[in-house]
């Protein structure tokens, strides 16, 4: 019985031998290219920070991936939470700490293992989801674009992107197959990884509605599993920090404010207009503004092509939230937007549709890997990119 279920799961989700080989090569070759580029960059390019406080290991293969938020996540895994760290949700550092405890490997190693296992899981789940809806050719193109996207290196760094993208796309895939309770569990884990995970209720509710309409059945209660993850984190904060909403208060440490969605866009345009062409804040604002506008335009194209309703809702809501929480006084008003759009996986499907045309395909094959290596070198040498 168990063997039959496993075989059925494998046939439903796992790519065929040729596709699996192609996906494996994309993953391995892209990581090798980034490691080589990062190693050379660390050796030959000037760093912004040299202090051992910021550089936690002398191993260059590890060092290039432990930057910025990576120090917060590994710090939580080692020491537990302090107030400012509550802005970072717990599942990723918890898994990092558990793997460290089980294997006795350094936390900085286990953090990267968790990230890259998430990347592998995302590759499989995203491929299966797109293949089931749009066919194998588009699935391969969408996966390639997702892995080659300029900020996709974050899926291998000590960040939550790899883990979250695996969990969130798995929710969509399970909901699409009417496995509501399993989808609810993965949604709960996604909500424990990032606050955006709360919106994984969307595919579960939409799939349930398509199956049963307004009829109430037991499987409807599976949606309650998703907010249960956030509620558990809130209870922990209430017990240890005196407020169930401490994670929201901690966000003020990072300078973000909730405002009208056009405010961040207007401020980014203003920063670009008044800045010099080689000023870091100008370039960062251009990158973040382009990321926001491109994914807004892609959403419109996806809507015109009648993408699944749950895809459009999830994509649109998360993008709206991101542009409505700018860093008004920061170096880039739409700070980190080029990384934040990375989790909007339907955008990669839309880009995959464009890549069916030879000119777009050639353009993406030149532009995306080149930008990713450039962004990664900026990241690895302690200069801010996202």
N, C-alpha and C positions, 0 to 999 in steps of 0.2 A: 504493500500500500504506500509506504513512505517512498520507496524507490520509484513507483509510478508517478507520485506527485512531483518528485524531484525531476524526473524525466520530462514531465509536462511543463514544469517551470522552465527548464533549460530550453526546450523547444520554443516556448513562448517568448523568452527574453534573450537568450544567448544568441549572438550572431553566428552565421554559418562559418565554416572553417576559413574561407577566403576573406570574408569581411573581418573576422576576428584577427587574422594576420595583418590586414591593412590597418585596423585600429591600433593594434599593438605597436606596429612600426611608427605610426604617427606619435603615439605617446613616448616611446623610447627615444626616437631620433630627435624629437623636439626638446626633451629634457637634456639629452647629451649636448645639443647645440647651445642651450642656455647655460649649462655648467661650464662648457669651454669658454663661451663669451664672458661669463661672470668671473671665471678664474683669471683670464687675461685682464679684464677690467680692474679687478682688485689689485693686480700686480702693477698695472701701468697708469691707471687714472687716479687723480687726487680724491681722497675721501673727505667727507665733511666732518666726521667724528673719528678720532683715533683712540679715545679713552677705552680701557678695558671694561668700564661700566656699560658701554654700548656694544662692545665686541666681545661676546661671551665665550668664544672659542678661537683657537688658532688654526683650525681646520678650514681651509677656504671653501671646500665643498659644502660644509654646513653654514659657514659664516655668511655667505651671500644670500641665504634664505631667511636668516633671523634678523629682521630689520623692523623698525617702527612698531606697529601693533604686535608683531611677533614677540617682542620683549614683554609686552603686557600679558599676552596669553601664556607664555612660558613662566612668567612671574606668578600668575595665578595658580598654575599647575604646581609650582614649587612651594609657594607661601600661603595659598588661599586668597580670599578676597580682602581688599581694603576699599574705602568708599569710592574713590575715583575709578577703580577697576570694575565697579558694578555696571558700567556702560557696556562691558563685554559679557556676553551670555555664557553659561557654564559648560555646555556639553563638550565643546572642543578641548578646553583645558582639562576637563574631567577625564576624557578619554586619553589625553596625553599623559596625565598623572597615573592612570590605571595601567597603561602599557609600560610606563617607566617602572612601576612597582612590580609588574609581572616579569619583566625581562631584565631589569637592572641596567638597561641602557640609559644614557644621559637623556634628560628631559628634552634637550634640543634635538636629539635624534628621534625620539618618539613623537615629538610634535610634527616633524616632517613625514614620518611614517603614516600618521593619521591623515595628514593632508593628502598625501599621494595615494593612499588607499581610497580616500574620498574621490580623488580625480579619476581613478580607475573605475570606481563604481558609477560615477557620473557618466563616463564614456559609454558604459554598457547600458545604463538606464535611459540616457538621452537617445542613444542609437535605437533602442527598442521602441521607445515612445514615438519617435519620428517615423521609423520604419512602418509601424502599425498604421499610422495615419496617412503617410504620404509616400511610402515606398522606400526601397533600399538605396537608390541613387541619391535622393535628397537627404536621407539620413546620414550617409557618408559625407556629403558636402557640409551639412550642418555641423557635424562633429568636428571636421577639419577646421572649419571657421571658428568654432568655439575654442578649440585648443590653440589656434594661432592668433586669436584676438589679442590686441596689444597689451591688455592687462591680464591675460590668462595665466601668466607665470605665478600670480597670487594663489592659484589652485595648488601649487607645489610648495609655496612658502608657508611659514608658520602663521597662517591666517585661516579663517573659517570658510573661505570660498569653496574649496574642493569638497569638504564635508557637506556644506549646505546645498550645493548644487546637486550632489548625489541624492540627498534626502528629499529635496523639493521635487526633482524630476521623477523620483520614484513614487511620490504621492500622486502625481498626475498619471503615471503609468498604471498604478494600482486602481485608482479611481476609474480610469478609462475601462478597466477590466472588471469593474463592479466589485472589487475586493475592498469593501468599505472599512472594515475593522483594521485590516493591515495598513490601509492608507492613513487611517486615523493615528495609528502608532507611529508611522514615519512622519506624519504631520506634527505630532507631539515632539519628536526628536528634532525636527526642523525648527520648531518654536523655541526649543532649548538651545539651539545653536545661534540663531539670530532673531531679532524681533520681527523681521519680515516673515518668519515662518508661521506667524499667526494667520497669514492670508492663504495658507495652504488649505484652509477650510473651503476655499472657492471651488476647486475641482471636485472635492467630495460632495458638496452640496449640489453642484451642477449635474454631476453624474447621477446622483440619487434622484434629482428631479426628472432627468431624462428617463430613468427606469420606472419610477413610481408616481411621478406627478406630485400632488399635494397629499397623497396617502402617507400616514405615519406608520412606519415599521421599525422594528428593533434596530436595523442597521443605520437608521437616521442618528441614533445616539452616538455613533462613532465619531461624529464631528466634535463632540465634547472632549475627546481625547486631545485635540490640538491645543485649545487654550489651557488644558490641564498642565502642560509643560510650563507655560508662563506663570500660572497660578502657583506651581510648586516653587519656582524661583522667587516669586513675590513673598511667599510664606517664609522662605529662608531669609530674605532681606528684612522682613518684619521682625523676625526673631533676633537676628544678629545686628541689625542697623536701625531698628526702631521704626521703620516705615516700609510698607509693601511697595511703595513707588520710588524707592531710593534710586533705582536704576535710571529713572527719568531725571531726577535731580542731578545725578552724576553726569548726564549729558551736557549740562551747562559748562562743565569743565572743558569741553571741547569746542565751545563757542558757537554751537548751532542754535538757531532760533526758528520757531515755527512762524511762517508768514505766508503771504499770498504767493502762489506759484510763479508769478511773473517777476517778483522782486529779485530773486537770485539771478534770473536771466538778464534782467536790466542791469544789475550791478556788475555782472560778468562783462557785458558789452561795454559798460562805462570804464571798467578796469582796462580792457583791451584798447579802447579808444584813447585813453589818456596815458597809457604806458608806452615805453619804447619797445621796438621789435625784439630786442634781446634781453629784456628784463624778465627775470624768472616768473614774477607774478603775472605778467602778460601772457607768457607762453602757457603757464598752468591754466590760466583762465580760458585761453583758446582751446586747450585740450578738453577741459571739462565742459565748456559750452558746446563744442562740437559733439561730444559724447551725448549730451542731453538732447540736442536738436536732431541728431541722426536717429536716435532711438524714438523720438517723437514722430519723425517722418516715417520711419519703418513701421511704427504702430498704425499710422494712417493707411499705408500700403497693405498691411496685414488685414486691417478692417475691410478694405475694399476687396481683398481676395477671400473674405469670409473665413478667416481663421476661427478655430473653436472659441466659443463665447468665454469659456473659463480661462483660456490663454489670454485673450484680450483684456479681460477684467483684471486678472492677476498682474499682467504687464502694465496696464494703464494705472492701476492703483499704486503699485510700488514706485513707478516713475514719478507720479504726481507727488507722492510723499517725499521722495528724494529731492526734487526741485523746490519743494515747499519748506525745506529745512536747511537754508543756506548758512554758511559761515560768513556773516555779514562783515566782520572786521578781519577776516583771515586773508591769507595770501591769494586765495582763489575763492570767490563767493560760492561757487558750486563745487566746493572742495570734495575731492575723491570721486567725482561723478564718473570718471572713466573706469573706476573699479566697481562702483555701485551698479552700473548697468550690466556688469558681467553676469549677475544672477538672473537677468531677464532673458531666459533661454529662448522664448519664441522669436526674439530678435535675430538669433543665429539661424533659425529656420527661414526667416524672411530673406536674410542675406544669402542663404543657400539657394533659395529660389532665384535670386538675382544672378548667382554664380552659374546657373545653367547656361547663361549667355556667355559666349567665349570671351568677349571683351571684359565683362565684369570678372569672370573667373581669372583671367590673366592679371587684372588689376589687383585683385585680392591676394593672389599668389606672390606678387611683389611687395605690396604695401604691408600686409598684416605681419608676416614674420619679421620684416625689417623694423617696424615700429615696436614689436614686442622685444626684440633684442635691445633696441635703443632704450626703451622704458626700463628694462631689467637692469641694464648697466647703470642707469640713474639710481634705481632702487638699491642695487648692491653696494654702491659707493656712498650710501647714506645721504643722497639728495632726494628730496620729496618728489614723488610723481603721482601717487594716489593713496 
